[in-house]
Amino acid sequence: MNTRYRLNVGFVGLIGGFIGQHRLAAVRSVITPGMFVNACVPGPKDKFDKFKPQAEMMGFEPKRIYPTLAAMLNAEPDLDIVVVNTPNFLHEESCLAAAEAGKHIICDKPLAHTLESADQILAAIKQAGVYSCNTPTYTAHPPMLEARHRIRDAGIAHRIRGGRFAYYQDWLAQKQSDMTPNTGSVQAEWRRDPKKSGAGGSSGDLVSHIIHQIESMTGLKITKVCARRRWVVEGEISGFTEDEVVATLILENGAEIQVHSTQWTGGHKNDNQWELWLDKRISFGWNQRCPEILWTTGEDGVKRELNRGDFQSPLLGASQTMPAFHDDGWIKADSRLAQSIGRQVGNCTPEDITPPFHPDFRIGRNVVAVIDAIIRSSNAETPGLFVDVNWID
């Protein structure tokens, strides 16, 4: 079975940054490069001077490291895919340029920092006729794909009555002004700036994962949102994005999903967890701290733990290269998304039976629409009101 594709891939963004180095490792694990090239995000020359040695250390040829995406696209006409690893506010210009050049695109989530920007990106890739992939990594963990197999693909998503999704982190537990390289994160420099990250902080960063998970496992639309946002660490200061979100999401079948995300909770470095409750005592759940396990209950009400050795999802296919309980990991999940779009771009052969499953930019755009509804609901003069989500088919 063909699980690797010979494609020419260009990266835009700081490849030595948090997401860039992991996405590079993921793509390299499933795509045999005709070539890998890299471009810096727009900025002053000293930024590129700092960026270039990092890219060289990651294995890029010095002659194929460019100061801008435009320079890379002009010099490398044979690129197949452009991978966008930039802060949110740069997604639009990077995706529009790549689409105009006829390149397929992998872009980090959320797709854009505003709904208007997400609509522009979606229109551009439709006009260009290129493939697209948003990258909510957790949706490609084996238990998540197994849950999708048992809920969405089994045709029982309409039986969901409710659920609970949470995502807790602690990296913003300090005021930004008090952060040091050892206690803070360079991401705080742009993630707390609504002009760069979008109006949503915890909603754009963490709840976007949750929305993608709900869509992936159920295939159901999110139709209404009631939300409250809080500014816990800095206080409600103009100019900063929120660091906590509490929300209720209504699915198209009427199910209510409770959502809670924070970026200041001590004891939770990175804690993503969820439960979905169906009728007749059927339920499913997962915790990122135990990434190999999907727990479920049947109509008998007995709780069972399933591991990768028990999974039956055809979406796992040939990506099951590690024995059960040999940690599959975050980068491996990310590589499944790259492998999925690689099947599209590389012209999937008949024997390559695992179908693409990654979220495209239409789904990424709808995730931004839910974030937009969270912000509108929390900003409403009358608290506790539900607002409609501008979801598109």
C-alpha positions in Angstrom: 0.0 0.0 0.0 1.3 3.4 -1.0 1.6 5.6 2.1 4.2 8.0 1.0 4.0 10.6 -1.8 6.8 12.3 -3.7 5.8 15.9 -3.6 7.5 19.3 -3.5 6.7 21.1 -0.3 7.3 24.7 0.7 6.9 26.0 4.3 6.2 29.6 5.2 6.8 30.8 8.8 9.4 30.3 11.5 10.3 26.7 11.1 12.1 26.8 14.4 9.0 28.0 16.2 6.5 25.9 18.3 4.3 24.5 15.5 6.8 24.8 12.6 9.3 22.2 13.7 6.5 19.7 14.6 4.7 20.2 11.3 8.0 19.7 9.4 8.6 16.4 11.2 5.1 15.3 10.5 5.2 16.1 6.8 8.6 14.6 6.4 7.4 11.3 7.9 4.8 10.7 5.2 5.9 12.7 2.1 9.1 11.8 0.2 10.3 15.2 -0.8 11.2 16.1 -4.4 12.4 19.1 -2.4 11.6 20.9 0.8 12.0 24.7 0.7 11.3 27.4 3.3 10.3 31.0 3.4 10.4 33.5 6.2 7.3 35.5 7.2 7.4 39.2 6.1 9.5 41.3 8.4 12.7 43.3 8.7 16.0 41.8 7.4 17.3 41.1 10.9 14.4 38.7 11.3 15.4 36.8 8.2 19.1 36.8 9.3 18.0 35.1 12.6 15.5 32.8 10.8 17.9 31.4 8.1 20.3 29.6 10.4 17.4 27.9 12.2 16.0 26.7 8.8 19.5 25.4 7.9 19.7 23.4 11.1 16.3 21.8 10.2 17.8 20.5 7.0 16.8 23.1 4.4 19.3 23.9 1.6 20.7 27.4 2.1 19.9 28.3 -1.5 16.3 27.3 -1.0 15.6 29.5 2.1 13.8 32.7 1.0 13.1 36.0 2.8 9.4 36.0 1.7 6.7 33.7 0.4 6.6 35.7 -2.9 10.3 35.0 -3.4 9.8 31.3 -2.8 6.8 31.0 -5.2 8.7 32.9 -7.9 11.8 30.8 -7.5 10.1 27.4 -7.1 7.4 27.0 -9.7 7.2 23.2 -9.2 6.0 23.4 -5.6 2.9 21.1 -5.0 2.0 22.2 -1.4 2.6 25.3 0.7 2.4 24.7 4.5 1.5 27.9 6.4 3.0 28.1 9.9 2.5 31.8 10.7 0.6 33.7 13.4 -3.2 33.9 12.6 -3.2 37.4 11.1 -0.8 36.3 8.3 -2.8 33.2 7.3 -4.9 35.2 4.8 -2.1 36.8 2.8 -0.1 33.5 2.8 -3.1 31.4 1.7 -4.2 33.9 -1.0 -0.7 34.0 -2.5 -0.4 30.2 -2.5 -3.8 29.8 -4.0 -3.2 32.4 -6.7 0.0 30.4 -7.6 -2.1 27.2 -7.9 -0.6 25.5 -4.9 -2.4 23.2 -2.5 -2.3 24.4 1.0 -1.9 23.1 4.6 -2.7 25.8 7.1 -2.6 25.8 10.9 -5.8 26.3 12.8 -7.7 28.5 13.3 -7.9 29.2 9.6 -8.1 33.0 10.0 -8.2 35.7 12.7 -11.7 36.9 11.5 -14.6 35.4 9.7 -14.3 37.8 6.9 -10.7 36.7 6.4 -11.7 33.0 6.5 -14.3 33.7 3.8 -11.7 35.3 1.6 -9.4 32.3 2.0 -12.2 29.9 1.2 -13.2 31.8 -1.9 -9.6 31.9 -3.1 -9.0 28.2 -2.9 -12.4 27.5 -4.6 -11.5 29.8 -7.5 -8.0 28.2 -7.8 -9.4 24.7 -7.6 -6.7 23.5 -5.1 -6.9 21.1 -2.2 -6.7 22.4 1.3 -6.1 21.1 4.8 -6.6 22.7 8.2 -4.6 21.1 11.0 -6.4 20.3 14.3 -4.0 17.6 15.3 -6.1 15.9 17.9 -8.7 14.9 15.3 -6.2 12.4 13.9 -5.3 10.6 17.1 -6.3 7.0 16.8 -9.0 7.1 19.6 -10.5 10.2 17.8 -10.7 8.4 14.5 -12.2 5.4 16.2 -14.8 7.6 17.8 -15.6 9.0 14.4 -15.9 5.5 13.1 -18.3 4.4 15.9 -20.4 7.6 15.8 -20.4 9.5 12.6 -19.6 6.7 10.2 -21.9 4.3 12.0 -24.8 6.7 11.5 -25.7 7.3 15.1 -24.6 10.9 15.5 -28.3 12.0 15.6 -28.6 10.1 18.8 -26.2 12.4 20.7 -28.0 14.1 23.6 -25.2 16.1 25.0 -21.5 16.2 25.9 -18.7 17.9 27.7 -15.5 19.2 26.1 -12.7 20.9 28.1 -9.2 22.2 27.3 -7.0 23.5 30.1 -3.5 25.0 30.0 -1.4 27.1 32.4 1.0 29.0 30.2 -0.8 32.3 30.6 -1.0 32.0 34.4 1.3 35.0 34.8 0.9 38.5 33.5 2.6 38.9 30.2 4.9 41.6 31.7 6.1 39.1 34.3 6.9 36.3 31.9 10.5 35.1 31.4 11.8 32.6 28.8 11.6 29.9 31.4 8.1 30.6 32.6 6.3 32.2 29.7 6.0 31.7 26.0 7.0 33.8 23.0 3.5 33.0 21.6 2.1 35.4 24.2 3.6 38.3 22.2 1.0 37.7 19.4 -1.6 35.4 20.9 -2.8 38.1 23.4 -2.9 40.7 20.6 -6.4 40.7 19.0 -5.0 42.4 15.9 -2.7 39.3 15.4 -4.6 36.4 16.9 -8.1 37.6 16.3 -10.6 38.8 19.0 -10.7 35.4 20.6 -7.8 34.3 22.8 -8.7 31.0 24.5 -11.6 30.6 22.1 -9.3 31.0 19.0 -6.5 28.9 20.4 -8.2 26.1 22.4 -11.9 26.1 21.6 -11.0 25.9 17.9 -9.6 22.4 18.7 -12.9 21.5 20.4 -15.1 22.7 17.5 -13.0 20.7 15.0 -13.3 17.6 17.3 -17.1 17.9 17.4 -17.4 18.3 13.7 -15.0 15.4 12.9 -16.6 12.9 15.2 -20.3 13.8 14.6 -20.5 15.5 11.2 -23.2 17.7 12.8 -23.6 21.4 12.3 -23.2 23.8 15.3 -26.2 26.1 15.0 -26.3 28.3 18.1 -23.9 29.4 20.8 -24.3 31.0 24.3 -20.9 32.0 25.7 -19.1 34.0 28.4 -15.5 35.1 28.2 -13.3 36.1 31.1 -10.0 38.0 31.4 -8.6 36.3 34.5 -4.9 37.0 34.7 -4.6 40.5 33.3 -8.0 41.6 34.3 -10.5 42.9 31.8 -8.0 45.2 30.1 -8.6 46.7 26.7 -6.1 45.3 24.2 -5.8 41.7 25.5 -7.7 38.6 24.3 -9.6 36.5 26.9 -8.0 33.6 28.7 -11.2 31.7 29.7 -14.3 30.6 27.8 -17.5 28.9 29.1 -20.0 28.1 26.4 -23.0 26.0 25.4 -23.1 24.8 21.8 -26.3 23.6 20.2 -26.0 21.0 17.5 -28.4 20.7 14.6 -30.1 17.7 16.3 -30.8 19.8 19.4 -28.0 18.3 21.5 -26.3 20.6 24.0 -22.5 20.5 24.3 -20.8 22.2 27.3 -17.4 23.8 26.6 -14.8 25.1 29.0 -11.3 26.3 28.1 -8.7 28.2 30.1 -5.0 29.2 29.7 -4.3 29.9 33.4 -5.2 26.7 35.3 -2.4 25.4 37.5 -1.8 21.7 37.2 -2.9 21.5 33.6 0.0 22.0 31.2 -2.0 20.7 28.3 -5.2 18.9 29.1 -7.8 18.2 26.4 -10.7 16.0 27.3 -14.2 15.2 26.2 -17.3 13.0 26.6 -20.3 12.5 24.3 -23.5 11.1 25.7 -26.0 9.3 23.4 -29.4 7.7 24.2 -29.7 4.3 25.9 -26.7 4.9 28.1 -24.3 4.8 25.1 -21.3 7.2 25.6 -17.7 7.8 24.4 -14.8 9.7 26.0 -11.2 10.5 25.6 -8.5 12.4 27.6 -5.3 13.7 25.9 -3.3 12.6 28.9 -4.1 9.0 28.0 -3.9 9.3 24.2 -4.1 5.6 23.5 -7.5 5.0 25.2 -11.0 5.5 24.0 -13.6 4.6 26.6 -17.1 3.8 25.8 -20.3 2.4 27.4 -22.9 0.3 25.7 -26.6 -0.1 26.3 -25.7 -2.3 29.3 -24.1 0.7 31.0 -20.7 -1.0 31.5 -17.7 1.2 30.9 -15.0 -0.3 28.7 -11.5 0.9 27.8 -10.5 0.3 24.2 -6.9 0.7 23.0 -5.4 0.8 19.5 -5.3 -3.0 19.4 -9.1 -2.9 19.6 -9.7 -0.2 17.0 -11.5 -0.9 13.7 -11.5 2.4 11.9 -10.4 2.1 8.3 -9.2 5.7 8.5 -6.2 4.4 10.5 -5.2 2.2 7.6 -1.4 1.8 7.1 -0.6 4.6 9.6 -0.8 2.1 12.4 2.9 1.6 12.5 3.3 1.4 16.3 2.1 -1.5 18.4 -0.6 -0.7 20.9 0.5 1.1 24.0 3.7 2.2 22.3 2.7 5.8 22.4 1.5 6.9 19.0 1.9 10.6 19.8 1.1 14.1 18.7 3.5 14.3 15.7 2.2 10.9 14.4 -1.4 12.4 14.6 -0.2 15.4 12.7 1.4 13.2 10.1 -1.9 11.6 9.4 -3.4 14.9 8.4 -0.4 15.4 6.0 -0.8 11.9 4.7 -4.5 12.5 4.1 -4.0 15.6 1.9 -1.0 13.8 0.3 -3.4 11.2 -1.0 -5.4 13.9 -2.7 -2.5 15.8 -4.2 -0.5 12.7 -5.0 -3.5 11.1 -6.9 -4.5 8.3 -4.6 -4.1 4.9 -6.3 -6.8 2.2 -6.1 -4.8 0.1 -3.7 -4.4 3.1 -1.3 -7.7 2.4 0.3 -7.6 4.8 3.2 -9.8 7.8 2.2 -8.8 11.4 2.9 -10.4 12.6 6.1 -8.7 15.8 7.0 -10.8 19.0 7.5 -10.6 21.2 4.4 -10.9 25.0 4.5 -14.7 24.9 4.4 -14.6 23.2 7.7 -11.9 25.5 8.9 -14.1 28.5 7.9 -17.0 27.1 9.9 -14.8 26.7 13.0 -14.0 30.4 12.7 -17.8 31.1 12.4 -18.4 29.4 15.7 -15.6 31.4 17.3 -17.2 34.5 15.8 -20.5 33.5 17.5 -18.8 33.0 20.8 -17.4 36.5 20.7 -20.8 38.0 19.6 -22.6 36.1 22.4 -20.2 37.2 25.1 -20.3 40.8 23.9 -24.1 41.0 23.9 -25.7 43.5 26.2 -28.0 40.9 27.6 -26.0 37.9 28.9 -27.2 34.4 28.5 -28.7 34.8 25.0 -28.0 32.3 22.2 -26.8 33.7 18.9 -26.9 31.9 15.5 -23.8 30.5 13.9 -23.1 31.5 10.3 -22.4 27.9 9.3 -22.2 27.0 5.6 -22.6 23.7 3.7 
